[in-house]
Amino acid sequence: MPVFSITREAVERIYAQTRAEAPREACGMLGGSGLHATIAYPTKNADTSNITYSIDPQEAFSVIKQMRADAVDFIAGYHSHPETEAFPSPTDKGKAGDSELVYVIVSLRRPDQPELRAYWIDGGEVEELDVQINP
Amino acid sequence: MEVKINGVKEEIVSGTTVSSILENREVRQEMVAVEINGELVQKGKYPTLTLKAGDEMEFLHYMAGGRS
């Protein structure tokens, strides 16, 4: 299984955001290189919803520019499933348009033990990546 | 003429439309947002809007989904 690595700092930032925004879904973008994510960029959930999320394109473009300033690439998006498993839902599969992007999902079914998993989604087909959390 | 697409300088011919740039990259137009010089472009304008020298075009796939 391909390995997607992410820094502990980025993971902690994602966990803090997703817990703070629960029971609503939280979302954001990850910068890094290849399959190595180093910086989490939290964004607003434009849907303000417990069951869906979307990132406003203008905010996403702003994040992309910040990533360039930080010398990282946009390599992954993330969102939370506050009450369900960290697996792409039919909605996630249907709306995933970029087959090269990694889609990270955080489940908060057990808030004290969040679960973070990563996937490629291509034409509705899901391939899971092994997640490695680095110091 | 020179433009920037997703931060990278490129040479394109005069009259190149947003749609043709996306098509050349095999990007489904309904799945992406486009910004030119910091302004969002309405999807209906993709087929007719042409880039000018020095324009900075950005595009990215919509980020959306959820458990529903």
N, CA and C atoms of all chains as a GROMACS GRO file, in nm:
protein
  609
    1MET      N    1   0.086  -0.120   0.000
    1MET     CA    2   0.000   0.000   0.000
    1MET      C    3   0.090   0.125   0.000
    2PRO      N    4   0.064   0.222  -0.090
    2PRO     CA    5   0.146   0.345  -0.088
    2PRO      C    6   0.135   0.415   0.047
    3VAL      N    7   0.242   0.486   0.083
    3VAL     CA    8   0.246   0.552   0.214
    3VAL      C    9   0.225   0.703   0.198
    4PHE      N   10   0.130   0.756   0.273
    4PHE     CA   11   0.108   0.900   0.282
    4PHE      C   12   0.158   0.944   0.419
    5SER      N   13   0.258   1.030   0.421
    5SER     CA   14   0.310   1.073   0.551
    5SER      C   15   0.263   1.214   0.582
    6ILE      N   16   0.249   1.241   0.709
    6ILE     CA   17   0.200   1.372   0.754
    6ILE      C   18   0.267   1.403   0.887
    7THR      N   19   0.301   1.529   0.906
    7THR     CA   20   0.371   1.565   1.030
    7THR      C   21   0.274   1.562   1.149
    8ARG      N   22   0.331   1.533   1.265
    8ARG     CA   23   0.251   1.533   1.388
    8ARG      C   24   0.185   1.669   1.410
    9GLU      N   25   0.259   1.776   1.378
    9GLU     CA   26   0.205   1.912   1.397
    9GLU      C   27   0.080   1.934   1.311
   10ALA      N   28   0.086   1.887   1.187
   10ALA     CA   29  -0.030   1.902   1.099
   10ALA      C   30  -0.148   1.820   1.151
   11VAL      N   31  -0.119   1.698   1.196
   11VAL     CA   32  -0.226   1.612   1.250
   11VAL      C   33  -0.291   1.678   1.372
   12GLU      N   34  -0.210   1.730   1.461
   12GLU     CA   35  -0.265   1.791   1.581
   12GLU      C   36  -0.351   1.912   1.546
   13ARG      N   37  -0.308   1.986   1.444
   13ARG     CA   38  -0.386   2.102   1.403
   13ARG      C   39  -0.522   2.058   1.347
   14ILE      N   40  -0.519   1.951   1.269
   14ILE     CA   41  -0.644   1.899   1.212
   14ILE      C   42  -0.736   1.848   1.324
   15TYR      N   43  -0.679   1.774   1.418
   15TYR     CA   44  -0.761   1.721   1.527
   15TYR      C   45  -0.823   1.835   1.609
   16ALA      N   46  -0.743   1.937   1.637
   16ALA     CA   47  -0.795   2.050   1.716
   16ALA      C   48  -0.910   2.118   1.642
   17GLN      N   49  -0.892   2.138   1.513
   17GLN     CA   50  -0.997   2.205   1.434
   17GLN      C   51  -1.123   2.120   1.426
   18THR      N   52  -1.105   1.991   1.396
   18THR     CA   53  -1.224   1.907   1.376
   18THR      C   54  -1.302   1.889   1.507
   19ARG      N   55  -1.228   1.881   1.618
   19ARG     CA   56  -1.297   1.872   1.748
   19ARG      C   57  -1.372   2.001   1.778
   20ALA      N   58  -1.306   2.114   1.750
   20ALA     CA   59  -1.368   2.244   1.782
   20ALA      C   60  -1.494   2.268   1.699
   21GLU      N   61  -1.495   2.217   1.576
   21GLU     CA   62  -1.608   2.245   1.487
   21GLU      C   63  -1.717   2.138   1.493
   22ALA      N   64  -1.689   2.026   1.561
   22ALA     CA   65  -1.793   1.923   1.574
   22ALA      C   66  -1.912   1.982   1.650
   23PRO      N   67  -2.035   1.943   1.620
   23PRO     CA   68  -2.072   1.831   1.533
   23PRO      C   69  -2.076   1.865   1.384
   24ARG      N   70  -2.033   1.987   1.349
   24ARG     CA   71  -2.029   2.018   1.206
   24ARG      C   72  -1.905   1.955   1.144
   25GLU      N   73  -1.913   1.929   1.015
   25GLU     CA   74  -1.796   1.879   0.944
   25GLU      C   75  -1.695   1.993   0.930
   26ALA      N   76  -1.570   1.959   0.945
   26ALA     CA   77  -1.463   2.057   0.928
   26ALA      C   78  -1.381   2.018   0.806
   27CYS      N   79  -1.308   2.115   0.750
   27CYS     CA   80  -1.234   2.086   0.628
   27CYS      C   81  -1.111   2.176   0.616
   28GLY      N   82  -1.025   2.139   0.525
   28GLY     CA   83  -0.905   2.218   0.502
   28GLY      C   84  -0.820   2.157   0.392
   29MET      N   85  -0.701   2.211   0.378
   29MET     CA   86  -0.611   2.169   0.271
   29MET      C   87  -0.473   2.141   0.331
   30LEU      N   88  -0.399   2.053   0.265
   30LEU     CA   89  -0.267   2.015   0.314
   30LEU      C   90  -0.159   2.047   0.211
   31GLY      N   91  -0.054   2.111   0.259
   31GLY     CA   92   0.059   2.141   0.172
   31GLY      C   93   0.175   2.051   0.204
   32GLY      N   94   0.257   2.027   0.103
   32GLY     CA   95   0.373   1.942   0.122
   32GLY      C   96   0.437   1.914  -0.012
   33SER      N   97   0.488   1.794  -0.027
   33SER     CA   98   0.554   1.755  -0.151
   33SER      C   99   0.530   1.606  -0.173
   34GLY      N  100   0.490   1.571  -0.294
   34GLY     CA  101   0.465   1.429  -0.323
   34GLY      C  102   0.357   1.376  -0.230
   35LEU      N  103   0.392   1.273  -0.156
   35LEU     CA  104   0.297   1.214  -0.061
   35LEU      C  105   0.335   1.248   0.083
   36HIS      N  106   0.405   1.363   0.100
   36HIS     CA  107   0.450   1.402   0.233
   36HIS      C  108   0.387   1.537   0.270
   37ALA      N  109   0.289   1.533   0.358
   37ALA     CA  110   0.220   1.656   0.400
   37ALA      C  111   0.291   1.716   0.521
   38THR      N  112   0.313   1.846   0.513
   38THR     CA  113   0.386   1.912   0.622
   38THR      C  114   0.307   2.022   0.691
   39ILE      N  115   0.213   2.085   0.618
   39ILE     CA  116   0.140   2.198   0.677
   39ILE      C  117  -0.010   2.181   0.652
   40ALA      N  118  -0.088   2.196   0.760
   40ALA     CA  119  -0.235   2.196   0.747
   40ALA      C  120  -0.284   2.339   0.740
   41TYR      N  121  -0.375   2.363   0.646
   41TYR     CA  122  -0.436   2.494   0.630
   41TYR      C  123  -0.587   2.479   0.653
   42PRO      N  124  -0.633   2.501   0.774
   42PRO     CA  125  -0.777   2.490   0.800
   42PRO      C  126  -0.854   2.594   0.719
   43THR      N  127  -0.971   2.553   0.670
   43THR     CA  128  -1.059   2.646   0.599
   43THR      C  129  -1.198   2.638   0.662
   44LYS      N  130  -1.283   2.731   0.620
   44LYS     CA  131  -1.422   2.726   0.666
   44LYS      C  132  -1.498   2.621   0.587
   45ASN      N  133  -1.596   2.560   0.655
   45ASN     CA  134  -1.691   2.476   0.582
   45ASN      C  135  -1.802   2.569   0.534
   46ALA      N  136  -1.803   2.597   0.406
   46ALA     CA  137  -1.901   2.692   0.351
   46ALA      C  138  -2.043   2.641   0.365
   47ASP      N  139  -2.059   2.509   0.386
   47ASP     CA  140  -2.193   2.452   0.402
   47ASP      C  141  -2.245   2.469   0.545
   48THR      N  142  -2.155   2.492   0.640
   48THR     CA  143  -2.192   2.500   0.782
   48THR      C  144  -2.289   2.386   0.814
   49SER      N  145  -2.244   2.264   0.792
   49SER     CA  146  -2.333   2.148   0.799
   49SER      C  147  -2.270   2.036   0.880
   50ASN      N  148  -2.357   1.952   0.937
   50ASN     CA  149  -2.309   1.832   1.007
   50ASN      C  150  -2.284   1.716   0.912
   51ILE      N  151  -2.334   1.726   0.788
   51ILE     CA  152  -2.327   1.610   0.699
   51ILE      C  153  -2.260   1.638   0.564
   52THR      N  154  -2.230   1.764   0.535
   52THR     CA  155  -2.158   1.794   0.411
   52THR      C  156  -2.056   1.905   0.438
   53TYR      N  157  -1.962   1.916   0.343
   53TYR     CA  158  -1.868   2.027   0.351
   53TYR      C  159  -1.839   2.077   0.211
   54SER      N  160  -1.800   2.203   0.202
   54SER     CA  161  -1.741   2.255   0.080
   54SER      C  162  -1.650   2.371   0.118
   55ILE      N  163  -1.544   2.386   0.040
   55ILE     CA  164  -1.452   2.498   0.061
   55ILE      C  165  -1.482   2.603  -0.044
   56ASP      N  166  -1.509   2.724   0.002
   56ASP     CA  167  -1.536   2.833  -0.092
   56ASP      C  168  -1.415   2.848  -0.185
   57PRO      N  169  -1.438   2.850  -0.318
   57PRO     CA  170  -1.324   2.857  -0.411
   57PRO      C  171  -1.232   2.976  -0.386
   58GLN      N  172  -1.289   3.089  -0.348
   58GLN     CA  173  -1.202   3.205  -0.324
   58GLN      C  174  -1.108   3.181  -0.207
   59GLU      N  175  -1.160   3.115  -0.103
   59GLU     CA  176  -1.073   3.081   0.009
   59GLU      C  177  -0.968   2.979  -0.034
   60ALA      N  178  -1.010   2.883  -0.116
   60ALA     CA  179  -0.915   2.781  -0.164
   60ALA      C  180  -0.803   2.845  -0.246
   61PHE      N  181  -0.839   2.941  -0.332
   61PHE     CA  182  -0.735   3.008  -0.411
   61PHE      C  183  -0.640   3.085  -0.320
   62SER      N  184  -0.693   3.145  -0.215
   62SER     CA  185  -0.607   3.217  -0.121
   62SER      C  186  -0.509   3.122  -0.053
   63VAL      N  187  -0.559   3.004  -0.018
   63VAL     CA  188  -0.472   2.905   0.046
   63VAL      C  189  -0.363   2.860  -0.051
   64ILE      N  190  -0.401   2.838  -0.176
   64ILE     CA  191  -0.302   2.796  -0.276
   64ILE      C  192  -0.189   2.899  -0.285
   65LYS      N  193  -0.225   3.026  -0.282
   65LYS     CA  194  -0.122   3.130  -0.291
   65LYS      C  195  -0.034   3.130  -0.166
   66GLN      N  196  -0.096   3.106  -0.050
   66GLN     CA  197  -0.018   3.098   0.073
   66GLN      C  198   0.078   2.979   0.067
   67MET      N  199   0.029   2.867   0.009
   67MET     CA  200   0.117   2.751  -0.006
   67MET      C  201   0.238   2.785  -0.091
   68ARG      N  202   0.215   2.858  -0.199
   68ARG     CA  203   0.330   2.896  -0.284
   68ARG      C  204   0.429   2.981  -0.204
   69ALA      N  205   0.376   3.071  -0.123
   69ALA     CA  206   0.464   3.154  -0.040
   69ALA      C  207   0.539   3.069   0.061
   70ASP      N  208   0.476   2.961   0.106
   70ASP     CA  209   0.540   2.870   0.202
   70ASP      C  210   0.625   2.764   0.134
   71ALA      N  211   0.631   2.771   0.001
   71ALA     CA  212   0.714   2.676  -0.078
   71ALA      C  213   0.669   2.531  -0.061
   72VAL      N  214   0.537   2.511  -0.057
   72VAL     CA  215   0.483   2.375  -0.055
   72VAL      C  216   0.379   2.363  -0.167
   73ASP      N  217   0.350   2.240  -0.204
   73ASP     CA  218   0.249   2.212  -0.306
   73ASP      C  219   0.118   2.173  -0.238
   74PHE      N  220   0.009   2.195  -0.309
   74PHE     CA  221  -0.122   2.148  -0.262
   74PHE      C  222  -0.131   2.000  -0.294
   75ILE      N  223  -0.123   1.916  -0.191
   75ILE     CA  224  -0.118   1.772  -0.217
   75ILE      C  225  -0.240   1.696  -0.164
   76ALA      N  226  -0.316   1.759  -0.074
   76ALA     CA  227  -0.428   1.685  -0.015
   76ALA      C  228  -0.534   1.779   0.040
   77GLY      N  229  -0.656   1.728   0.042
   77GLY     CA  230  -0.763   1.796   0.112
   77GLY      C  231  -0.809   1.709   0.227
   78TYR      N  232  -0.866   1.770   0.329
   78TYR     CA  233  -0.915   1.688   0.440
   78TYR      C  234  -1.051   1.738   0.485
   79HIS      N  235  -1.126   1.646   0.545
   79HIS     CA  236  -1.251   1.685   0.610
   79HIS      C  237  -1.283   1.582   0.716
   80SER      N  238  -1.376   1.618   0.802
   80SER     CA  239  -1.411   1.528   0.913
   80SER      C  240  -1.546   1.463   0.889
   81HIS      N  241  -1.558   1.344   0.944
   81HIS     CA  242  -1.687   1.277   0.958
   81HIS      C  243  -1.712   1.269   1.109
   82PRO      N  244  -1.789   1.364   1.162
   82PRO     CA  245  -1.802   1.370   1.308
   82PRO      C  246  -1.861   1.244   1.372
   83GLU      N  247  -1.948   1.175   1.298
   83GLU     CA  248  -2.016   1.062   1.361
   83GLU      C  249  -2.003   0.932   1.285
   84THR      N  250  -1.931   0.934   1.175
   84THR     CA  251  -1.922   0.811   1.094
   84THR      C  252  -1.776   0.777   1.067
   85GLU      N  253  -1.755   0.664   1.003
   85GLU     CA  254  -1.619   0.614   0.984
   85GLU      C  255  -1.539   0.702   0.887
   86ALA      N  256  -1.408   0.687   0.894
   86ALA     CA  257  -1.318   0.765   0.809
   86ALA      C  258  -1.300   0.695   0.674
   87PHE      N  259  -1.411   0.683   0.603
   87PHE     CA  260  -1.409   0.620   0.472
   87PHE      C  261  -1.492   0.706   0.378
   88PRO      N  262  -1.451   0.720   0.251
   88PRO     CA  263  -1.525   0.808   0.159
   88PRO      C  264  -1.671   0.764   0.142
   89SER      N  265  -1.761   0.858   0.165
   89SER     CA  266  -1.903   0.832   0.145
   89SER      C  267  -1.934   0.840  -0.005
   90PRO      N  268  -2.053   0.800  -0.045
   90PRO     CA  269  -2.090   0.819  -0.186
   90PRO      C  270  -2.078   0.966  -0.229
   91THR      N  271  -2.110   1.058  -0.137
   91THR     CA  272  -2.096   1.201  -0.170
   91THR      C  273  -1.949   1.236  -0.191
   92ASP      N  274  -1.863   1.186  -0.104
   92ASP     CA  275  -1.719   1.212  -0.120
   92ASP      C  276  -1.670   1.160  -0.254
   93LYS      N  277  -1.711   1.039  -0.288
   93LYS     CA  278  -1.665   0.979  -0.414
   93LYS      C  279  -1.716   1.058  -0.534
   94GLY      N  280  -1.842   1.100  -0.525
   94GLY     CA  281  -1.903   1.169  -0.639
   94GLY      C  282  -1.844   1.307  -0.663
   95LYS      N  283  -1.797   1.369  -0.557
   95LYS     CA  284  -1.748   1.507  -0.571
   95LYS      C  285  -1.596   1.516  -0.578
   96ALA      N  286  -1.528   1.404  -0.568
   96ALA     CA  287  -1.382   1.406  -0.576
   96ALA      C  288  -1.341   1.415  -0.723
   97GLY      N  289  -1.294   1.531  -0.764
   97GLY     CA  290  -1.267   1.550  -0.906
   97GLY      C  291  -1.122   1.537  -0.946
   98ASP      N  292  -1.032   1.539  -0.849
   98ASP     CA  293  -0.890   1.541  -0.881
   98ASP      C  294  -0.827   1.407  -0.841
   99SER      N  295  -0.798   1.326  -0.940
   99SER     CA  296  -0.748   1.191  -0.911
   99SER      C  297  -0.605   1.193  -0.855
  100GLU      N  298  -0.536   1.307  -0.867
  100GLU     CA  299  -0.398   1.314  -0.816
  100GLU      C  300  -0.392   1.364  -0.672
  101LEU      N  301  -0.505   1.415  -0.625
  101LEU     CA  302  -0.509   1.470  -0.489
  101LEU      C  303  -0.535   1.357  -0.389
  102VAL      N  304  -0.474   1.369  -0.272
  102VAL     CA  305  -0.504   1.274  -0.163
  102VAL      C  306  -0.620   1.332  -0.083
  103TYR      N  307  -0.716   1.246  -0.053
  103TYR     CA  308  -0.832   1.287   0.027
  103TYR      C  309  -0.819   1.225   0.166
  104VAL      N  310  -0.802   1.312   0.264
  104VAL     CA  311  -0.785   1.269   0.402
  104VAL      C  312  -0.918   1.285   0.476
  105ILE      N  313  -0.956   1.183   0.550
  105ILE     CA  314  -1.082   1.187   0.626
  105ILE      C  315  -1.050   1.156   0.772
  106VAL      N  316  -1.106   1.237   0.860
  106VAL     CA  317  -1.089   1.217   1.004
  106VAL      C  318  -1.224   1.180   1.064
  107SER      N  319  -1.228   1.067   1.130
  107SER     CA  320  -1.350   1.027   1.200
  107SER      C  321  -1.340   1.068   1.347
  108LEU      N  322  -1.449   1.125   1.396
  108LEU     CA  323  -1.456   1.164   1.537
  108LEU      C  324  -1.559   1.078   1.611
  109ARG      N  325  -1.581   0.957   1.560
  109ARG     CA  326  -1.675   0.869   1.631
  109ARG      C  327  -1.633   0.854   1.776
  110ARG      N  328  -1.502   0.843   1.797
  110ARG     CA  329  -1.448   0.842   1.933
  110ARG      C  330  -1.361   0.968   1.946
  111PRO      N  331  -1.419   1.078   1.998
  111PRO     CA  332  -1.348   1.207   1.996
  111PRO      C  333  -1.213   1.202   2.067
  112ASP      N  334  -1.200   1.116   2.166
  112ASP     CA  335  -1.071   1.108   2.235
  112ASP      C  336  -0.968   1.030   2.154
  113GLN      N  337  -1.015   0.958   2.053
  113GLN     CA  338  -0.924   0.882   1.968
  113GLN      C  339  -0.964   0.901   1.821
  114PRO      N  340  -0.936   1.019   1.764
  114PRO     CA  341  -0.973   1.042   1.624
  114PRO      C  342  -0.899   0.944   1.533
  115GLU      N  343  -0.963   0.914   1.423
  115GLU     CA  344  -0.902   0.822   1.326
  115GLU      C  345  -0.880   0.897   1.196
  116LEU      N  346  -0.755   0.897   1.147
  116LEU     CA  347  -0.721   0.969   1.024
  116LEU      C  348  -0.678   0.868   0.919
  117ARG      N  349  -0.747   0.872   0.804
  117ARG     CA  350  -0.713   0.782   0.694
  117ARG      C  351  -0.704   0.862   0.564
  118ALA      N  352  -0.635   0.807   0.466
  118ALA     CA  353  -0.608   0.881   0.342
  118ALA      C  354  -0.637   0.794   0.220
  119TYR      N  355  -0.685   0.860   0.114
  119TYR     CA  356  -0.730   0.786  -0.006
  119TYR      C  357  -0.697   0.863  -0.134
  120TRP      N  358  -0.682   0.788  -0.240
  120TRP     CA  359  -0.697   0.843  -0.374
  120TRP      C  360  -0.837   0.804  -0.420
  121ILE      N  361  -0.902   0.895  -0.489
  121ILE     CA  362  -1.034   0.866  -0.543
  121ILE      C  363  -1.033   0.901  -0.692
  122ASP      N  364  -1.059   0.804  -0.774
  122ASP     CA  365  -1.053   0.825  -0.920
  122ASP      C  366  -1.177   0.764  -0.983
  123GLY      N  367  -1.264   0.851  -1.034
  123GLY     CA  368  -1.385   0.801  -1.098
  123GLY      C  369  -1.471   0.718  -1.005
  124GLY      N  370  -1.471   0.754  -0.879
  124GLY     CA  371  -1.552   0.681  -0.781
  124GLY      C  372  -1.482   0.561  -0.721
  125GLU      N  373  -1.367   0.524  -0.778
  125GLU     CA  374  -1.290   0.412  -0.724
  125GLU      C  375  -1.197   0.464  -0.614
  126VAL      N  376  -1.191   0.390  -0.504
  126VAL     CA  377  -1.114   0.434  -0.388
  126VAL      C  378  -0.993   0.344  -0.367
  127GLU      N  379  -0.878   0.407  -0.348
  127GLU     CA  380  -0.757   0.333  -0.311
  127GLU      C  381  -0.703   0.394  -0.182
  128GLU      N  382  -0.692   0.312  -0.079
  128GLU     CA  383  -0.644   0.363   0.049
  128GLU      C  384  -0.491   0.368   0.052
  129LEU      N  385  -0.441   0.470   0.120
  129LEU     CA  386  -0.298   0.483   0.141
  129LEU      C  387  -0.268   0.456   0.289
  130ASP      N  388  -0.152   0.400   0.312
  130ASP     CA  389  -0.108   0.378   0.449
  130ASP      C  390  -0.064   0.513   0.506
  131VAL      N  391  -0.112   0.549   0.624
  131VAL     CA  392  -0.078   0.680   0.683
  131VAL      C  393   0.035   0.662   0.785
  132GLN      N  394   0.136   0.745   0.765
  132GLN     CA  395   0.249   0.745   0.858
  132GLN      C  396   0.260   0.884   0.919
  133ILE      N  397   0.255   0.893   1.051
  133ILE     CA  398   0.265   1.022   1.118
  133ILE      C  399   0.410   1.042   1.163
  134ASN      N  400   0.470   1.150   1.112
  134ASN     CA  401   0.610   1.178   1.141
  134ASN      C  402   0.624   1.285   1.250
  135PRO      N  403   0.735   1.284   1.321
  135PRO     CA  404   0.758   1.388   1.423
  135PRO      C  405   0.763   1.527   1.359
  136MET      N  406   0.232   3.455  -2.657
  136MET     CA  407   0.232   3.550  -2.546
  136MET      C  408   0.243   3.473  -2.415
  137GLU      N  409   0.292   3.545  -2.315
  137GLU     CA  410   0.318   3.476  -2.189
  137GLU      C  411   0.207   3.501  -2.088
  138VAL      N  412   0.164   3.394  -2.023
  138VAL     CA  413   0.066   3.403  -1.914
  138VAL      C  414   0.118   3.314  -1.800
  139LYS      N  415   0.051   3.322  -1.687
  139LYS     CA  416   0.082   3.229  -1.579
  139LYS      C  417  -0.041   3.143  -1.553
  140ILE      N  418  -0.019   3.013  -1.547
  140ILE     CA  419  -0.128   2.921  -1.516
  140ILE      C  420  -0.090   2.840  -1.393
  141ASN      N  421  -0.168   2.854  -1.291
  141ASN     CA  422  -0.137   2.792  -1.160
  141ASN      C  423   0.006   2.821  -1.118
  142GLY      N  424   0.045   2.946  -1.138
  142GLY     CA  425   0.174   2.993  -1.088
  142GLY      C  426   0.292   2.965  -1.180
  143VAL      N  427   0.267   2.900  -1.293
  143VAL     CA  428   0.376   2.863  -1.384
  143VAL      C  429   0.364   2.942  -1.514
  144LYS      N  430   0.475   3.001  -1.557
  144LYS     CA  431   0.474   3.077  -1.682
  144LYS      C  432   0.456   2.983  -1.801
  145GLU      N  433   0.370   3.027  -1.894
  145GLU     CA  434   0.348   2.946  -2.014
  145GLU      C  435   0.331   3.038  -2.134
  146GLU      N  436   0.369   2.986  -2.249
  146GLU     CA  437   0.344   3.056  -2.375
  146GLU      C  438   0.217   2.999  -2.437
  147ILE      N  439   0.124   3.087  -2.470
  147ILE     CA  440   0.003   3.043  -2.538
  147ILE      C  441  -0.019   3.134  -2.660
  148VAL      N  442  -0.102   3.086  -2.750
  148VAL     CA  443  -0.129   3.168  -2.868
  148VAL      C  444  -0.245   3.262  -2.838
  149SER      N  445  -0.245   3.373  -2.906
  149SER     CA  446  -0.353   3.470  -2.889
  149SER      C  447  -0.487   3.404  -2.921
  150GLY      N  448  -0.588   3.435  -2.843
  150GLY     CA  449  -0.721   3.379  -2.867
  150GLY      C  450  -0.748   3.252  -2.788
  151THR      N  451  -0.650   3.209  -2.709
  151THR     CA  452  -0.670   3.087  -2.629
  151THR      C  453  -0.776   3.112  -2.521
  152THR      N  454  -0.874   3.024  -2.515
  152THR     CA  455  -0.982   3.042  -2.418
  152THR      C  456  -0.954   2.962  -2.290
  153VAL      N  457  -1.028   2.997  -2.187
  153VAL     CA  458  -1.020   2.923  -2.061
  153VAL      C  459  -1.054   2.777  -2.087
  154SER      N  460  -1.159   2.755  -2.164
  154SER     CA  461  -1.200   2.616  -2.194
  154SER      C  462  -1.089   2.537  -2.260
  155SER      N  463  -1.020   2.598  -2.355
  155SER     CA  464  -0.917   2.522  -2.427
  155SER      C  465  -0.800   2.489  -2.335
  156ILE      N  466  -0.770   2.579  -2.244
  156ILE     CA  467  -0.662   2.549  -2.148
  156ILE      C  468  -0.700   2.430  -2.061
  157LEU      N  469  -0.825   2.428  -2.016
  157LEU     CA  470  -0.870   2.317  -1.931
  157LEU      C  471  -0.876   2.187  -2.011
  158GLU      N  472  -0.927   2.197  -2.135
  158GLU     CA  473  -0.937   2.077  -2.220
  158GLU      C  474  -0.799   2.018  -2.248
  159ASN      N  475  -0.700   2.104  -2.271
  159ASN     CA  476  -0.566   2.053  -2.298
  159ASN      C  477  -0.509   1.977  -2.180
  160ARG      N  478  -0.559   2.007  -2.061
  160ARG     CA  479  -0.512   1.936  -1.941
  160ARG      C  480  -0.608   1.823  -1.901
  161GLU      N  481  -0.704   1.798  -1.987
  161GLU     CA  482  -0.803   1.693  -1.962
  161GLU      C  483  -0.875   1.714  -1.829
  162VAL      N  484  -0.906   1.840  -1.802
  162VAL     CA  485  -0.977   1.876  -1.680
  162VAL      C  486  -1.125   1.894  -1.713
  163ARG      N  487  -1.211   1.828  -1.634
  163ARG     CA  488  -1.356   1.844  -1.654
  163ARG      C  489  -1.397   1.980  -1.603
  164GLN      N  490  -1.450   2.061  -1.694
  164GLN     CA  491  -1.475   2.202  -1.661
  164GLN      C  492  -1.577   2.221  -1.550
  165GLU      N  493  -1.672   2.126  -1.540
  165GLU     CA  494  -1.775   2.141  -1.438
  165GLU      C  495  -1.721   2.113  -1.298
  166MET      N  496  -1.598   2.058  -1.292
  166MET     CA  497  -1.542   2.020  -1.162
  166MET      C  498  -1.443   2.122  -1.107
  167VAL      N  499  -1.419   2.231  -1.182
  167VAL     CA  500  -1.316   2.325  -1.136
  167VAL      C  501  -1.368   2.468  -1.126
  168ALA      N  502  -1.306   2.541  -1.035
  168ALA     CA  503  -1.326   2.686  -1.026
  168ALA      C  504  -1.206   2.751  -1.094
  169VAL      N  505  -1.232   2.865  -1.157
  169VAL     CA  506  -1.126   2.937  -1.229
  169VAL      C  507  -1.122   3.082  -1.181
  170GLU      N  508  -1.002   3.129  -1.165
  170GLU     CA  509  -0.979   3.267  -1.125
  170GLU      C  510  -0.880   3.326  -1.225
  171ILE      N  511  -0.907   3.448  -1.269
  171ILE     CA  512  -0.809   3.518  -1.353
  171ILE      C  513  -0.778   3.652  -1.289
  172ASN      N  514  -0.653   3.673  -1.263
  172ASN     CA  515  -0.606   3.797  -1.197
  172ASN      C  516  -0.684   3.824  -1.069
  173GLY      N  517  -0.710   3.717  -0.995
  173GLY     CA  518  -0.774   3.731  -0.864
  173GLY      C  519  -0.925   3.739  -0.866
  174GLU      N  520  -0.985   3.731  -0.984
  174GLU     CA  521  -1.131   3.739  -0.993
  174GLU      C  522  -1.187   3.604  -1.039
  175LEU      N  523  -1.287   3.555  -0.964
  175LEU     CA  524  -1.351   3.430  -1.005
  175LEU      C  525  -1.420   3.449  -1.140
  176VAL      N  526  -1.413   3.346  -1.223
  176VAL     CA  527  -1.474   3.351  -1.356
  176VAL      C  528  -1.601   3.266  -1.355
  177GLN      N  529  -1.710   3.321  -1.405
  177GLN     CA  530  -1.834   3.244  -1.414
  177GLN      C  531  -1.814   3.132  -1.515
  178LYS      N  532  -1.866   3.014  -1.476
  178LYS     CA  533  -1.844   2.894  -1.558
  178LYS      C  534  -1.892   2.914  -1.703
  179GLY      N  535  -1.999   2.987  -1.720
  179GLY     CA  536  -2.053   3.008  -1.854
  179GLY      C  537  -1.961   3.086  -1.946
  180LYS      N  538  -1.862   3.150  -1.887
  180LYS     CA  539  -1.769   3.230  -1.969
  180LYS      C  540  -1.646   3.151  -2.014
  181TYR      N  541  -1.629   3.030  -1.961
  181TYR     CA  542  -1.508   2.954  -1.995
  181TYR      C  543  -1.489   2.939  -2.148
  182PRO      N  544  -1.597   2.910  -2.222
  182PRO     CA  545  -1.574   2.884  -2.366
  182PRO      C  546  -1.538   3.008  -2.447
  183THR      N  547  -1.568   3.126  -2.396
  183THR     CA  548  -1.548   3.246  -2.478
  183THR      C  549  -1.442   3.341  -2.423
  184LEU      N  550  -1.410   3.326  -2.295
  184LEU     CA  551  -1.315   3.419  -2.234
  184LEU      C  552  -1.173   3.384  -2.277
  185THR      N  553  -1.105   3.479  -2.340
  185THR     CA  554  -0.968   3.456  -2.386
  185THR      C  555  -0.869   3.523  -2.291
  186LEU      N  556  -0.752   3.461  -2.280
  186LEU     CA  557  -0.650   3.519  -2.194
  186LEU      C  558  -0.570   3.625  -2.269
  187LYS      N  559  -0.526   3.722  -2.192
  187LYS     CA  560  -0.441   3.828  -2.248
  187LYS      C  561  -0.299   3.811  -2.194
  188ALA      N  562  -0.204   3.871  -2.264
  188ALA     CA  563  -0.065   3.863  -2.219
  188ALA      C  564  -0.055   3.914  -2.075
  189GLY      N  565   0.016   3.837  -1.994
  189GLY     CA  566   0.036   3.878  -1.855
  189GLY      C  567  -0.071   3.831  -1.760
  190ASP      N  568  -0.180   3.772  -1.812
  190ASP     CA  569  -0.287   3.723  -1.724
  190ASP      C  570  -0.234   3.612  -1.634
  191GLU      N  571  -0.291   3.606  -1.514
  191GLU     CA  572  -0.258   3.497  -1.422
  191GLU      C  573  -0.386   3.418  -1.397
  192MET      N  574  -0.388   3.298  -1.450
  192MET     CA  575  -0.506   3.211  -1.436
  192MET      C  576  -0.477   3.102  -1.333
  193GLU      N  577  -0.574   3.082  -1.248
  193GLU     CA  578  -0.565   2.973  -1.151
  193GLU      C  579  -0.688   2.884  -1.169
  194PHE      N  580  -0.671   2.755  -1.154
  194PHE     CA  581  -0.788   2.668  -1.149
  194PHE      C  582  -0.764   2.560  -1.046
  195LEU      N  583  -0.870   2.517  -0.984
  195LEU     CA  584  -0.859   2.404  -0.892
  195LEU      C  585  -0.992   2.334  -0.881
  196HIS      N  586  -0.982   2.206  -0.849
  196HIS     CA  587  -1.104   2.127  -0.836
  196HIS      C  588  -1.180   2.170  -0.711
  197TYR      N  589  -1.312   2.170  -0.724
  197TYR     CA  590  -1.394   2.200  -0.607
  197TYR      C  591  -1.365   2.098  -0.498
  198MET      N  592  -1.358   2.148  -0.376
  198MET     CA  593  -1.338   2.062  -0.261
  198MET      C  594  -1.472   2.052  -0.188
  199ALA      N  595  -1.532   1.936  -0.198
  199ALA     CA  596  -1.664   1.920  -0.137
  199ALA      C  597  -1.691   1.772  -0.115
  200GLY      N  598  -1.787   1.745  -0.026
  200GLY     CA  599  -1.825   1.608   0.002
  200GLY      C  600  -1.897   1.602   0.135
  201GLY      N  601  -1.875   1.493   0.205
  201GLY     CA  602  -1.940   1.479   0.334
  201GLY      C  603  -1.999   1.341   0.351
  202ARG      N  604  -2.048   1.314   0.471
  202ARG     CA  605  -2.094   1.178   0.499
  202ARG      C  606  -2.230   1.147   0.441
  203SER      N  607  -2.303   1.252   0.400
  203SER     CA  608  -2.439   1.229   0.350
  203SER      C  609  -2.436   1.147   0.223
   0.00000   0.00000   0.00000
